[in-house]
Amino acid sequence: MSKLRQDADAIIQAAITAAQPDEAVRKALEGRNFGSGRVVLVAAGKGAWQMANAASRILGSRIDTGIVITKYDHSKGPIANFTIREAGHPIPDENSFTATQQALDLVSGLTVQDTVLFLLSGGGSALFEKPLIPAADLEELTHNLLVCGADIVEINTLRKRFSGVKGGRFAQLCAPAHVVSIVLSDILGDPLDMIASGPAYPDSSTCAQAKEIVQKYHLPMTEQMLALLEQETPKALDNVETQITGSVRQLCAAAAATARTLGYEPLILTDCLSCEAREAGVFLANMVRYQRTAGRRIALIAGGETVVHLTGHGKGGRNQELALAAAPGIAGLDGCAVFSVGSDGTDGPTDAAGGFVDSTTQAALKAQGCDIFATLADNDAYHALQKCNGLIITGPTGTNVNDVSVALVRA
């Protein structure tokens, strides 16, 4: 393994460790008085198991009952007397629906003395769902949104319109119980009504905005869906207390701190990267070429979440595509590398968290008959990176606070 790859792995591990929700959940819960009523835990998202486990360690038997809804293979075993459910992501499935109904059953019939401890993380939009339209229509809509290049705010603005729990509706169903919501942010700027589509937060988006998104991407709508686009979501909730924790800023700061210990001069370019993955990869490669002339060891860091506009039928994810797009720009530049990872450990519908490329990647792929530009056109970054040992595989991490992309220059 090259020194650059070793440095990349160290930076990735440190960043993901710093973004774990355990400490944040502890700070939010220690010393909190829940009164004399019942405490019901509902955790949803890719970080749900980790957050629920932390809450269980802190509150113990004070939690009467609970349910954890997370992505397939993201559970790490039983927790107290909680029900553990795994479900579909990024497209909700029948397990998403039945698990959500179990959660609704747990919070029904509560009194004003009771508390719902709602632990929410990214991925909750798919995992926590009670559709108001047929499942097939919801699946088609989700697929269309994912392939058209819509960003997460646009996706969630529409999801709220067709859900019985999103856009503040879950909190309404918990009433009169008090809802204590602890949110692990996975959206740039931490908009509480957009993270996992805001099940327990007043919705700031409007019907007009939702209809504009439908028109922008020419999304097919049934008569039922068009009718739901006219129904406004809750704009005020008086039974919810929300605390946000974790963000891409932590991810970037930890990456920078580790890079410094490895001898690099870290420079955080942004913590709100939002563009096409390929564009971000080309930009980082261009930054490498510029910074290399300075003769310093530099780590350029960008946090955020890019998008991929699907034009092919290959396999990959936004982080893999970003890394592969950088390879031609740094080809032949010894001591340079670009890598990008999703903090949750999954990138697109793959087992990889992201991708790594260096000065040798393009030549190595060319020797195997692989053209990077054709591969990108087919959105097949996974198989290309697999050929040159460029896949980054971490497994599920227990957190989800966007992505971090890094360019290393060891000049």
N, C-alpha and C positions, 0 to 999 in steps of 0.2 A: 504494500500500500504506500502511495506517495505521501510525502510530508504535507502537501496541500490537502489531500483527502483526509489525513489524520487531523489537521487543523479544522477542516470543515466539520468533521464528526464531533469534535470537541465543542465547537461553537453551537452546533445543533442541539447537542445534549444539554448544554448549560441553558440555552434559551428555553427549551421545552420544560426543563426542571423548574426554572423561575416562573413559568406561566401556570404551574399546577394550582388548582383552586383551594387546596387544603388550608393553607394559612389564611387566605381571604375568608373562607367560611368560618374558621375559628374566630377571627376578629369580629365577624358579624354576629356570632351567636354567643360567645362567652359573656356571662353576666346578664344576659337578656332575661327578663321576667315574662313568662308566658301566662301568668295568672293561674286561675284554678281550672280553666277549661281544658278540653282535649287539644292535643297537637297532632295534626295529620300531615305527614310529609308526602309531597309529590315532587319528584325530580325528573326532568325531561331534557334530553339532549345528549350530545356525544361525551360531555363531561359529567353526565348525571350520576354514574356509579361513584366516581371519585368524590363528587360533592356530597352525595348521600352518605357515603362511608365516613367522611369527615364530620358531618352533622351527627351521625350515630355515635361516634367516639366522644363528641362533646356533650350531647344531651342525653345519651343513653336511654333509659326507660321512660324519660319524660315524653318521648315521642310515642304516641299510642299505637299508631300503625302507619304504613307508608307504602308507596309504590315507586319503583325506579324504571324509567322507560329510556332505553338507550339503543344505540346502533348494534347490529349483529356483530358478535365477537368483541364487544366493548365491555361486557360484564366480567368482573374478576372474582365472582363467587357470591355466596349469600351474605346479606347484611341484616343482622338482628332479625326482626319478624317482618321485614319488608318483602313485598312481592317484586321480583326482578323480571322485567320483560325486555326482550330485544325485538327490534322492528326495522322496517325498511328506511333506507336513506340513500340517495337524495329524493327518491320517489317513495311516498308512503305506501304501505301495503296493508293487508287485512290485520296483521299484528299491530300496526300503528293504531288502527281504529278500535280494535278490541281492548288494547292496553289503555287507550285514552278513556274508553267507556268505564273501565275499572277504576281509573282515577276519579272520574266524575261520580261514580257510585260512592267512593270513599268520602267525598266532600259534600254529598247531599245530606240534608237534614241537620247540618251543624247549627249551633246557636251563636249568639253574639259573644258569648264567653270563649268560644273555641278559636283556634288559630290554624290556618293552613300554611305550612312552611313550604314555599314553592321555590325549588332550586332549578334554575333555568340556564341552559347553555346552548351554543350553536348546534344546529341540526334539529332543534326542537320543532321547526316548522314542518318537517316531514314526520318526525317521530310522535309528535303530540297533535293529533288531528281527529276532528269529528266533522266529516264532510257534509255540506249541505247540498251537494250534487252527487250523482252516481260516481262510484270509485273509478270507473273507466274514464269518465270525463275529467276527473281530477288528475289521473295519471297522464292523460294526453296533454292537459294544460301544463303540468309540471315539466313534461318532456319538451314541449314546445318552448317554454321559457328558458330551459337550460341550453337548448341548441341555438336560440336566436341571438344570444349575446346580451340578454337583459342582465342588469346588475342586481345585487341582492335586495336592494331597496325596492326596485321595480317588481321583482319576483314576490316579495312579501306584501307589497301593497295589494297585489291581486289575490294572493292566498287568503288574506283576511276576509275578502268579500265572500268566499265560498266555504267558510269554516264556522263551526259552532263554538269554537274555543279561542280562536285568534282575535286580535284586535280588541283586547279587553274583555271578551265574552266569558272567558274562564273565570275571571274575578267576579263577574256578575253572578255566575252559577254558584260560587262559594258563599255569597252573601246569605245571611248577615255575619258570617264568620269573618274575622280579620285575616288578611293575607299578608304574610311577610315574605317578600320576594327577593331572593338573592340571585343576581344575574351575572353570568360570566360572558363578557362581551366578545362578539365575533364580527362586529360591523364597524367600519370606520366612523369615528366620531361618537360612538357609543349611543346611538339613538334608541332609547328604551322601548319605544313602540315598534321598532323594527327587528330587534333581536328575537329570533325564533317567532317572528310575527306578533310579538307583544301580547301574549295571552292574558297578562295581568297588568296591562298599562293602557291608559287612554290613547286612542288612535288619533294621530295627527294627520294621517292621509285622508283624502276625500274621494267620494264617488267620481268626481270629475277627473281627478288624477288617475284613478284606476281605468277609466274609459280612455283616457289619452294613451295609456300604455298598451291597451288592446289595439288601438288604431296604429300606434307607432310600429308595432311588430306584426300587424295584420293577423292577430290571433283569432282562430275560429271560436265562436261562442254559440251555445245552444240558447233557446228561448229562456230556459230556466236560469242560465248563467247571466243573461242580459237583465233579467228581472232582479237578480241579486245584486247586480252592479248599481242598482238604484237605491239599495237599502244601506243607510249610513251606520257606521260602527259607533260604539260608545266613545264619547268625547270627555267624560268625567267619571271618576271612580272614587268613592269616599271610604272604601274598606281596604285600601292597599297601602302598604309601606314598602318602598323599593330601595335596595342598595345594590349599586353596580360594583363589580370587582373584576380585576384582571382586564388586560387589554393588550393590543399589539405593541403599545409603548413598552410594557414590561419585556416583551419578546425582543424588541430592538435593543433595549438597554442591557439586557443580559448578554446578547450577542456581542455588543460593543465591549462590555467588560471582559469577556473571555478572549476576544480578539486582542485586547490590549495585553493581557497576560501572556499571550502567545507571541508578542513582539510586534504586532501591527498597530498602526495609528488608525483608530476607528473613526469613521465619519458616517453619521446617520443622515442619509439623504432625505428621507421622508418616512413618516409612519402612516401615510394615507395613500400609498400607491394604488392607483385605480385606472387601469387601461388594459388593452389587449396584452395577453401574456407574451406574445411574440415581440411586440413593441418594447416591452419592459426588458426582455432578454437582449435585444439589439442595443438598447440604451445602456445597459450595464456593460456590455462589451465595448461600446464606444468610450465609456468612462474609464474602463481598464486601459485602453490604448492611450488615452490622454494622461492618466495618472502615472502610467509606467515611465513616462519621460522625466518625472520628478525624481526618480531614483530612490524612492522611499518604500517601506513596507506598509501598505495601506489596506484596510478593510472597509469597503463601501457597503453600507447596510440600508436596505429599503424594506419597510414593513407595509402590509396592506393586503389587498386581494385583487388579483387581476381576473380577467374574463377570457374565455375562449369562444370564438365563433366557429362552430363546427362546419367544416367544409368537406371532410372525408369520413371514412368509416373505420379508422384505426383505434388504437387503445392508448389512453394517456390521461393526463390531468394538467391543470394550468401551471403547476410548478415544474413538471417535467417539460412541458412545452416551452416555458420561459428559459429553462437551462439549455435545452437543445438549440433554441434560437440564438443563444449567445455564442455557441461553439464556433461558427465561421468567423466571427469578429475577433476571437482571441486565438485563432489557429496559428501555431508557430511561435506564440509569445511565451517563452519559457517562464515559469514561476507565476503563472496567472491561472485563475480558476473562477468559475461562477457556479453557485448552487442556490437552490430554492426549495423550501419545504413548507408543508402545511403543519401547523402546530398540533393538529389532532392525530397526525400519523397516517392520514389517508389523503390521497390526491386523486380526485376523480374516481371512477369505478375500478380502481386498481389496488394492489397490496402495497404500493410504494407511497412514501410520504412526499417524494419529490425527486429531483435529479441533480447530478453533478457533472460538469464538463471542465476540461482544461485544455491546454495548448495542443494536446495530442488527439483529442476526441474526433475532430473532423477527419484527420488522416486515417485513424483507426477504422472509422465507419466506411470511408471510401475504399479501403483495402478489402472490405467485406461486401462491396457492391451497394452500399447504402448511401443515397443522396439525401443530405439533410433537408434541402428545400422541398423535395418531393415528399419526404416523410412528414414534414410540417403541414404540407397541403392536405395530407391524408390524416392529420391528427394522430399520428402513430408514434409519438415520442417514446412511449413505454418500451416498445420492441427495439428501437434504435439504442436507447440507453442501456437496455439489457445486454446488447451485443458488446458494449464497451465498458461493462461494469460501472455504469453511471447511475444506476438506480439507488436511491436512498430509502432504505426500509427500516422503520423504527417499530412497527406494530402500533396498535392503538395506544395513545399517550395518556388519556384521561383528562385532557384539556382541549380547548378550541378557541384560540384568540387570533385568528387570521394566519397569514403566512409571513415568512421572513426570507428575503433574498439577499445574498451576499456575494460580492466580488472581491477576491483576494489578489493582491499584487505583492509578490515577494521579490521586487527588483533590488 
